[in-house]
Amino acid sequence: MTTLHVDALEVIALSDHEWRVCDGRIDAADARRLLGYVERQGDTYELLRMSPTPGVCRHFDCLSAALEDLITPDITASRAGASGVRERRSRALMRFVG
């Protein structure tokens, strides 16, 4: 199982087409840690958000776009240089999904 840590985002590959996405700042035993699941379905990526309402799905053209959608402002807003954090996160996501 491959895991990517980018800032507070933790992306765990469950298979070659499924990922679990967690907030790495929250204790592993806390259910609020789980942000959602992403599944590749043909040419699209389906994001199943677990918060605020489980069961809401959105579709994206690439995995990195689905992961970016899960990032809430509180994950990076408290850090200095949020734009630099976003840029580093985007590069790391591209290496992971590329």
Backbone hydrogen bonds in HBPLUS format (Angstrom, degrees):
<---DONOR---> <-ACCEPTOR-->    atom                        ^
c    i                          cat <-CA-CA->   ^        H-A-AA   ^      H-
h    n   atom  resd res      DA  || num        DHA   H-A  angle D-A-AA Bond
n    s   type  num  typ     dist DA aas  dist angle  dist       angle   num
A0013-ALA N   A0002-THR O   2.73 MM  11  5.21 170.3  1.74 165.4 167.7     1
A0004-LEU N   A0011-VAL O   2.79 MM   7  5.02 154.7  1.85 142.3 151.1     2
A0011-VAL N   A0004-LEU O   2.82 MM   7  5.02 163.1  1.85 149.4 155.1     3
A0006-VAL N   A0009-LEU O   2.89 MM   3  5.19 166.3  1.91 155.3 159.8     4
A0009-LEU N   A0006-VAL O   2.85 MM   3  5.19 146.0  1.96 144.0 138.6     5
A0024-GLY N   A0008-ALA O   2.55 MM  16  4.88 155.0  1.61 161.3 158.8     6
A0010-GLU N   A0022-CYS O   2.87 MM  12  5.01 159.3  1.91 151.6 150.7     7
A0022-CYS N   A0010-GLU O   2.79 MM  12  5.01 164.3  1.82 149.8 155.3     8
A0012-ILE N   A0020-ARG O   2.81 MM   8  5.12 174.6  1.81 160.7 162.6     9
A0020-ARG N   A0012-ILE O   2.85 MM   8  5.12 159.2  1.90 147.4 152.5    10
A0014-LEU N   A0018-GLU O   2.79 MM   4  5.32 155.5  1.85 137.3 144.1    11
A0015-SER N   A0018-GLU O   3.30 MM   3  5.15 149.9  2.40 140.2 134.9    12
A0040-ARG N   A0017-HIS O   2.78 MM  23  5.03 163.3  1.80 146.2 151.7    13
A0019-TRP N   A0038-VAL O   2.83 MM  19  5.13 154.9  1.89 153.0 157.8    14
A0038-VAL N   A0019-TRP O   2.90 MM  19  5.13 160.2  1.93 145.0 150.5    15
A0021-VAL N   A0036-GLY O   2.87 MM  15  5.35 169.1  1.88 161.8 158.4    16
A0035-LEU N   A0021-VAL O   2.82 MM  14  5.56 156.1  1.88 145.9 152.4    17
A0036-GLY N   A0021-VAL O   3.23 MM  15  5.35 153.0  2.30 145.0 144.4    18
A0023-ASP N   A0033-ARG O   2.74 MM  10  5.00 153.0  1.81 142.4 151.7    19
A0026-ILE N   A0023-ASP O   3.13 MM   3  5.93 168.1  2.15 125.1 128.5    20
A0030-ASP N   A0027-ASP O   2.97 MM   3  5.45 165.4  1.99 120.5 125.3    21
A0033-ARG N   A0030-ASP O   3.02 MM   3  5.77 166.3  2.04 123.0 127.5    22
A0034-LEU N   A0031-ALA O   3.29 MM   3  6.04 152.6  2.37 119.3 122.9    23
A0050-MET N   A0035-LEU O   2.87 MM  15  5.39 165.2  1.90 140.9 136.7    24
A0037-TYR N   A0048-LEU O   2.92 MM  11  5.15 151.2  2.01 138.1 146.7    25
A0048-LEU N   A0037-TYR O   2.78 MM  11  5.15 170.6  1.79 160.9 164.2    26
A0039-GLU N   A0046-GLU O   2.92 MM   7  5.23 153.5  1.99 143.3 152.1    27
A0046-GLU N   A0039-GLU O   2.81 MM   7  5.23 165.4  1.83 157.6 153.9    28
A0041-GLN N   A0044-THR O   2.76 MM   3  5.37 168.4  1.77 156.0 160.1    29
A0044-THR N   A0041-GLN O   3.22 MM   3  5.37 168.7  2.24 120.6 122.2    30
A0045-TYR N   A0060-PHE O   2.85 MM  15  5.08 155.5  1.91 145.8 151.0    31
A0060-PHE N   A0045-TYR O   2.87 MM  15  5.08 146.0  1.99 137.8 149.0    32
A0047-LEU N   A0058-ARG O   2.77 MM  11  5.23 170.6  1.78 162.2 165.5    33
A0058-ARG N   A0047-LEU O   2.98 MM  11  5.23 147.7  2.09 138.9 149.2    34
A0049-ARG N   A0056-VAL O   3.17 MM   7  5.84 161.2  2.21 168.9 163.1    35
A0066-ALA N   A0062-CYS O   3.32 MM   4  6.69 155.7  2.38 146.5 152.8    36
A0067-LEU N   A0063-LEU O   2.93 MM   4  6.23 159.4  1.97 157.5 163.5    37
A0068-GLU N   A0064-SER O   2.90 MM   4  6.05 156.0  1.96 143.8 150.6    38
A0069-ASP N   A0065-ALA O   3.06 MM   4  6.25 146.8  2.18 141.0 149.2    39
A0070-LEU N   A0067-LEU O   3.05 MM   3  5.27 136.4  2.25 101.5 113.4    40
A0071-ILE N   A0068-GLU O   3.10 MM   3  5.32 145.7  2.22 103.5 113.4    41
A0075-ILE N   A0072-THR O   3.01 MM   3  5.81 158.2  2.06 127.5 133.0    42
A0077-ALA N   A0073-PRO O   2.77 MM   4  5.50 153.8  1.83 163.2 172.3    43
A0079-ARG N   A0076-THR O   3.08 MM   3  5.51 158.9  2.13 114.8 121.5    44
A0084-GLY N   A0081-GLY O   2.96 MM   3  5.36 122.5  2.30 110.5 124.4    45
A0085-VAL N   A0081-GLY O   3.08 MM   4  6.42 152.0  2.16 151.2 160.0    46
A0086-ARG N   A0082-ALA O   2.89 MM   4  6.13 159.4  1.94 149.6 154.5    47
A0087-GLU N   A0083-SER O   2.97 MM   4  6.19 155.4  2.04 144.0 150.7    48
A0088-ARG N   A0084-GLY O   2.97 MM   4  6.18 163.7  2.00 148.3 152.1    49
A0089-ARG N   A0085-VAL O   2.85 MM   4  6.01 159.0  1.89 151.2 157.8    50
A0090-SER N   A0086-ARG O   2.90 MM   4  6.07 158.3  1.94 148.1 153.6    51
A0091-ARG N   A0087-GLU O   3.07 MM   4  6.35 158.8  2.12 148.5 153.6    52
A0092-ALA N   A0088-ARG O   2.97 MM   4  6.20 160.1  2.01 149.4 155.0    53
A0093-LEU N   A0089-ARG O   2.87 MM   4  6.08 157.2  1.92 152.8 159.2    54
A0094-MET N   A0090-SER O   3.00 MM   4  6.18 155.8  2.06 147.0 153.1    55
A0095-ARG N   A0091-ARG O   3.06 MM   4  6.35 153.7  2.13 147.4 154.0    56
A0096-PHE N   A0092-ALA O   3.02 MM   4  6.24 152.8  2.09 145.2 152.8    57
A0097-VAL N   A0093-LEU O   2.91 MM   4  6.11 161.1  1.95 155.0 159.1    58
A0098-GLY N   A0094-MET O   2.75 MM   4  5.37 137.7  1.92 139.8 150.3    59
